[in-house]
Amino acid sequence: MLFHPFRAPRPARWLALISLAFAVAQFPAGVEGEEMAQPLLVTFASADGSQFRAVIERPEDIARVQTALEGDGYAGIPNGALAAGDGGFNAPHAWHMTGVEIVDVTIELCDGNASFVDEDLDYWLTNVGRFCPWSATVLAAEPFGTAPTPSPPAPTPSPSPPAVPTSSPIPPPVPSEPENPSAVEPDTTSDTGTGTTTTLPATGTGANGPGSVPISGLILGLLVAIAVLTAGSLRAKGTRAGSAV
């Protein structure tokens, strides 16, 4: 495909337009010094010595104020609309100026001294509406709106958790079970032949096994048996001796 030697192809033209638009968007709208200008709170003196304060925002007016501070103090005519209240910066006056510009020529109606406005405030606010002292001079200037930002409050310390005891409480003692929990009462037997009552030890699940008689019980039983036999033998001998007599 052949292109006209003096006309770029359409894709190239679109690319060029996009690049131009991007370059225009990146170009600053004004002078860097104007964007970075810091408003000034300027103290002016009227011809009779009465003072007032006004906020100067335009970069060219700020430059004129700085030049006046370095020279004779005259920067031009501060010209602005009048508003009730001190505006937060023009105390002790009950008025302040808004939209102040420093110019070279104004109408004579708004010319005067700050004391004139104080003496007839209603007239100046209602009929004149502006203040433009021709002979005002700059006494001082300071950055406006640069009050230090208050530091954030210190964080409130959180309460510490209660202390955890390092030693665990001692558990109550557990009662021990008896050695022979199923022991029964001892049996009482009677010897019908001799009239002697013999108490046998209880049986249980002790060390001698279930239903077994302890060794001491066996010995006691043997002694009882020997006593019974001895008593029977003596009784028999006594009966034979009685018969012989």
VEXNUKE-924553 format. One record per residue (C-alpha): residue number from 1; x, y, z. Coordinates in steps of 0.001 Angstrom, whole numbers, plus 500000, padded with zeros to 6 digits. Layout:
! residues N
+-----+--------+--------+--------+
!   k !     xx !     yy !     zz !
+-----+--------+--------+--------+
! NUM !      X !      Y !      Z !
...
+-----+--------+--------+--------+
//
This chain:
! residues 245
+-----+--------+--------+--------+
!   k !     xx !     yy !     zz !
+-----+--------+--------+--------+
!   1 ! 500000 ! 500000 ! 500000 !
!   2 ! 501367 ! 503390 ! 499002 !
!   3 ! 500937 ! 506526 ! 501138 !
!   4 ! 500853 ! 510109 ! 500004 !
!   5 ! 504385 ! 511503 ! 500426 !
!   6 ! 503120 ! 514690 ! 502083 !
!   7 ! 500388 ! 513134 ! 504262 !
!   8 ! 501076 ! 510818 ! 507176 !
!   9 ! 498972 ! 507692 ! 507486 !
!  10 ! 495910 ! 507929 ! 509729 !
!  11 ! 497355 ! 505819 ! 512581 !
!  12 ! 500389 ! 508080 ! 512670 !
!  13 ! 498193 ! 511189 ! 512734 !
!  14 ! 496190 ! 509829 ! 515648 !
!  15 ! 499376 ! 509006 ! 517526 !
!  16 ! 500666 ! 512537 ! 516977 !
!  17 ! 497405 ! 514081 ! 518234 !
!  18 ! 497427 ! 511920 ! 521361 !
!  19 ! 501052 ! 512853 ! 522084 !
!  20 ! 500248 ! 516560 ! 521664 !
!  21 ! 497251 ! 516344 ! 523995 !
!  22 ! 499353 ! 514571 ! 526615 !
!  23 ! 502048 ! 517244 ! 526398 !
!  24 ! 499475 ! 520033 ! 526789 !
!  25 ! 497958 ! 518302 ! 529821 !
!  26 ! 501365 ! 518035 ! 531478 !
!  27 ! 502253 ! 521691 ! 530900 !
!  28 ! 501653 ! 523813 ! 534065 !
!  29 ! 498754 ! 526237 ! 533852 !
!  30 ! 500715 ! 529108 ! 535375 !
!  31 ! 504060 ! 530152 ! 536648 !
!  32 ! 505476 ! 527947 ! 539375 !
!  33 ! 506139 ! 530917 ! 541613 !
!  34 ! 502481 ! 531977 ! 541384 !
!  35 ! 501205 ! 528541 ! 542452 !
!  36 ! 503518 ! 528449 ! 545449 !
!  37 ! 502745 ! 532008 ! 546644 !
!  38 ! 501827 ! 532177 ! 550350 !
!  39 ! 499134 ! 534722 ! 551315 !
!  40 ! 500327 ! 537532 ! 553549 !
!  41 ! 498629 ! 539272 ! 556440 !
!  42 ! 499732 ! 542859 ! 555957 !
!  43 ! 499524 ! 545645 ! 558513 !
!  44 ! 498824 ! 549025 ! 556919 !
!  45 ! 498951 ! 552533 ! 558401 !
!  46 ! 496499 ! 555211 ! 557311 !
!  47 ! 497469 ! 558834 ! 556809 !
!  48 ! 496384 ! 559756 ! 560376 !
!  49 ! 498333 ! 556829 ! 561879 !
!  50 ! 495342 ! 554541 ! 562444 !
!  51 ! 496195 ! 550967 ! 561488 !
!  52 ! 494295 ! 548074 ! 559931 !
!  53 ! 495164 ! 544623 ! 558601 !
!  54 ! 494281 ! 542947 ! 555329 !
!  55 ! 495031 ! 539615 ! 553623 !
!  56 ! 496968 ! 539883 ! 550340 !
!  57 ! 496776 ! 536822 ! 548056 !
!  58 ! 497746 ! 537779 ! 544493 !
!  59 ! 501421 ! 537011 ! 543728 !
!  60 ! 501999 ! 540403 ! 542105 !
!  61 ! 500556 ! 542179 ! 545134 !
!  62 ! 502729 ! 540084 ! 547467 !
!  63 ! 505766 ! 541135 ! 545454 !
!  64 ! 504766 ! 544799 ! 545791 !
!  65 ! 504407 ! 544420 ! 549576 !
!  66 ! 507837 ! 542840 ! 549853 !
!  67 ! 509341 ! 545632 ! 547786 !
!  68 ! 507631 ! 548227 ! 549981 !
!  69 ! 509061 ! 546639 ! 553130 !
!  70 ! 512531 ! 547005 ! 551663 !
!  71 ! 511908 ! 550601 ! 550574 !
!  72 ! 509755 ! 553487 ! 551775 !
!  73 ! 506754 ! 551337 ! 552701 !
!  74 ! 504461 ! 552420 ! 549882 !
!  75 ! 503161 ! 549473 ! 547824 !
!  76 ! 500103 ! 551104 ! 546226 !
!  77 ! 496459 ! 551474 ! 547214 !
!  78 ! 494887 ! 548527 ! 549068 !
!  79 ! 491396 ! 548238 ! 547610 !
!  80 ! 488813 ! 545779 ! 548941 !
!  81 ! 485155 ! 545255 ! 549824 !
!  82 ! 484025 ! 545993 ! 553369 !
!  83 ! 482393 ! 543339 ! 555574 !
!  84 ! 481129 ! 543409 ! 559149 !
!  85 ! 483218 ! 541806 ! 561891 !
!  86 ! 486971 ! 541713 ! 562291 !
!  87 ! 487263 ! 538583 ! 560117 !
!  88 ! 489534 ! 536970 ! 562674 !
!  89 ! 492499 ! 539192 ! 561811 !
!  90 ! 491443 ! 542888 ! 561939 !
!  91 ! 490711 ! 543334 ! 565644 !
!  92 ! 489931 ! 545638 ! 567395 !
!  93 ! 488016 ! 546942 ! 564391 !
!  94 ! 484426 ! 545793 ! 563810 !
!  95 ! 485044 ! 545450 ! 560057 !
!  96 ! 487474 ! 543851 ! 557643 !
!  97 ! 488314 ! 543880 ! 553924 !
!  98 ! 487782 ! 541013 ! 551473 !
!  99 ! 489225 ! 540423 ! 547997 !
! 100 ! 491947 ! 542979 ! 548574 !
! 101 ! 494045 ! 544059 ! 545606 !
! 102 ! 496850 ! 546619 ! 545479 !
! 103 ! 496201 ! 549054 ! 542649 !
! 104 ! 497454 ! 552430 ! 541496 !
! 105 ! 494158 ! 554297 ! 540908 !
! 106 ! 490693 ! 554124 ! 542574 !
! 107 ! 487653 ! 556339 ! 542958 !
! 108 ! 487825 ! 558975 ! 545648 !
! 109 ! 484654 ! 557848 ! 547426 !
! 110 ! 486360 ! 554908 ! 549172 !
! 111 ! 489457 ! 556885 ! 550167 !
! 112 ! 489918 ! 557676 ! 553836 !
! 113 ! 491474 ! 556492 ! 557074 !
! 114 ! 490701 ! 553418 ! 559160 !
! 115 ! 489396 ! 555722 ! 561895 !
! 116 ! 486785 ! 557097 ! 559475 !
! 117 ! 485291 ! 553647 ! 559014 !
! 118 ! 485203 ! 553085 ! 562775 !
! 119 ! 483375 ! 556381 ! 563373 !
! 120 ! 480595 ! 555759 ! 560815 !
! 121 ! 480578 ! 552034 ! 560166 !
! 122 ! 476963 ! 551797 ! 558962 !
! 123 ! 477564 ! 554445 ! 556310 !
! 124 ! 480697 ! 552754 ! 555031 !
! 125 ! 479110 ! 549304 ! 554970 !
! 126 ! 475812 ! 550408 ! 553399 !
! 127 ! 476645 ! 553370 ! 551124 !
! 128 ! 480334 ! 553070 ! 550244 !
! 129 ! 480857 ! 549326 ! 550494 !
! 130 ! 484614 ! 549538 ! 549851 !
! 131 ! 487745 ! 550917 ! 551469 !
! 132 ! 490725 ! 552228 ! 549516 !
! 133 ! 493051 ! 554460 ! 551552 !
! 134 ! 495255 ! 556288 ! 549061 !
! 135 ! 498039 ! 557118 ! 551505 !
! 136 ! 498277 ! 553710 ! 553245 !
! 137 ! 501770 ! 552373 ! 553854 !
! 138 ! 503008 ! 548898 ! 554736 !
! 139 ! 504232 ! 548460 ! 558301 !
! 140 ! 504622 ! 544682 ! 558554 !
! 141 ! 503698 ! 541434 ! 556830 !
! 142 ! 503515 ! 537806 ! 557944 !
! 143 ! 502391 ! 534550 ! 556352 !
! 144 ! 498662 ! 534023 ! 556670 !
! 145 ! 497018 ! 530695 ! 557470 !
! 146 ! 500171 ! 528978 ! 558724 !
! 147 ! 499085 ! 528319 ! 562298 !
! 148 ! 500870 ! 525262 ! 563667 !
! 149 ! 498809 ! 522117 ! 563547 !
! 150 ! 498093 ! 520857 ! 567073 !
! 151 ! 499847 ! 517646 ! 567875 !
! 152 ! 497611 ! 514608 ! 568309 !
! 153 ! 496862 ! 513625 ! 571898 !
! 154 ! 499035 ! 510986 ! 573469 !
! 155 ! 497515 ! 507505 ! 573331 !
! 156 ! 495820 ! 506388 ! 576519 !
! 157 ! 497667 ! 503420 ! 578012 !
! 158 ! 495535 ! 500317 ! 578163 !
! 159 ! 495023 ! 498782 ! 581624 !
! 160 ! 497359 ! 495916 ! 582400 !
! 161 ! 495738 ! 492484 ! 582762 !
! 162 ! 495445 ! 491034 ! 586262 !
! 163 ! 498387 ! 488998 ! 587482 !
! 164 ! 498078 ! 485252 ! 587001 !
! 165 ! 499171 ! 483186 ! 590016 !
! 166 ! 502237 ! 481134 ! 589256 !
! 167 ! 501325 ! 478241 ! 591574 !
! 168 ! 498140 ! 476263 ! 591182 !
! 169 ! 495965 ! 475787 ! 594293 !
! 170 ! 496527 ! 472577 ! 596292 !
! 171 ! 493596 ! 470184 ! 595724 !
! 172 ! 491823 ! 468851 ! 598833 !
! 173 ! 492957 ! 465421 ! 600015 !
! 174 ! 491018 ! 462434 ! 598673 !
! 175 ! 489921 ! 460037 ! 601394 !
! 176 ! 491477 ! 456608 ! 600996 !
! 177 ! 489264 ! 453554 ! 600744 !
! 178 ! 489392 ! 450994 ! 603546 !
! 179 ! 491422 ! 447850 ! 602935 !
! 180 ! 488404 ! 445574 ! 603353 !
! 181 ! 485432 ! 447625 ! 602008 !
! 182 ! 483238 ! 444505 ! 601825 !
! 183 ! 484039 ! 443094 ! 605280 !
! 184 ! 481100 ! 441557 ! 607086 !
! 185 ! 480363 ! 441240 ! 610736 !
! 186 ! 481958 ! 438221 ! 612461 !
! 187 ! 479796 ! 435131 ! 612781 !
! 188 ! 478925 ! 433853 ! 616203 !
! 189 ! 478567 ! 430050 ! 616574 !
! 190 ! 477630 ! 428016 ! 619587 !
! 191 ! 478893 ! 424624 ! 620559 !
! 192 ! 475829 ! 422651 ! 621457 !
! 193 ! 477832 ! 419937 ! 623163 !
! 194 ! 479714 ! 422083 ! 625629 !
! 195 ! 477548 ! 425209 ! 625760 !
! 196 ! 480551 ! 427324 ! 624758 !
! 197 ! 480058 ! 430220 ! 622332 !
! 198 ! 482824 ! 430705 ! 619780 !
! 199 ! 483193 ! 433892 ! 617720 !
! 200 ! 484727 ! 433331 ! 614298 !
! 201 ! 486533 ! 436138 ! 612484 !
! 202 ! 484807 ! 437801 ! 609565 !
! 203 ! 485543 ! 436734 ! 606060 !
! 204 ! 486126 ! 439116 ! 603230 !
! 205 ! 488372 ! 439945 ! 600352 !
! 206 ! 491497 ! 440682 ! 602363 !
! 207 ! 494979 ! 439402 ! 601881 !
! 208 ! 493929 ! 435766 ! 602623 !
! 209 ! 491503 ! 435719 ! 599691 !
! 210 ! 487691 ! 435714 ! 599624 !
! 211 ! 486019 ! 433479 ! 602272 !
! 212 ! 489279 ! 432461 ! 603959 !
! 213 ! 489943 ! 432405 ! 607742 !
! 214 ! 493074 ! 434221 ! 608984 !
! 215 ! 495885 ! 432177 ! 610626 !
! 216 ! 495069 ! 433601 ! 614070 !
! 217 ! 491511 ! 432302 ! 613631 !
! 218 ! 492792 ! 428795 ! 612882 !
! 219 ! 494953 ! 428800 ! 616009 !
! 220 ! 492021 ! 430029 ! 618078 !
! 221 ! 489841 ! 427266 ! 616644 !
! 222 ! 492408 ! 424600 ! 617471 !
! 223 ! 492716 ! 425881 ! 621033 !
! 224 ! 488958 ! 425808 ! 621451 !
! 225 ! 488787 ! 422272 ! 620088 !
! 226 ! 491555 ! 421128 ! 622463 !
! 227 ! 489740 ! 422769 ! 625376 !
! 228 ! 486500 ! 421095 ! 624450 !
! 229 ! 488160 ! 417683 ! 624141 !
! 230 ! 490004 ! 418174 ! 627445 !
! 231 ! 486801 ! 419176 ! 629187 !
! 232 ! 485011 ! 416165 ! 627772 !
! 233 ! 487774 ! 413829 ! 628871 !
! 234 ! 487779 ! 415236 ! 632393 !
! 235 ! 484025 ! 414953 ! 632562 !
! 236 ! 484187 ! 411305 ! 631519 !
! 237 ! 486853 ! 410537 ! 634133 !
! 238 ! 484805 ! 412198 ! 636807 !
! 239 ! 481748 ! 410132 ! 635860 !
! 240 ! 483717 ! 406891 ! 636034 !
! 241 ! 485207 ! 407797 ! 639385 !
! 242 ! 481764 ! 408534 ! 640802 !
! 243 ! 480435 ! 405184 ! 639659 !
! 244 ! 483311 ! 403298 ! 641288 !
! 245 ! 482584 ! 404814 ! 644692 !
+-----+--------+--------+--------+
//
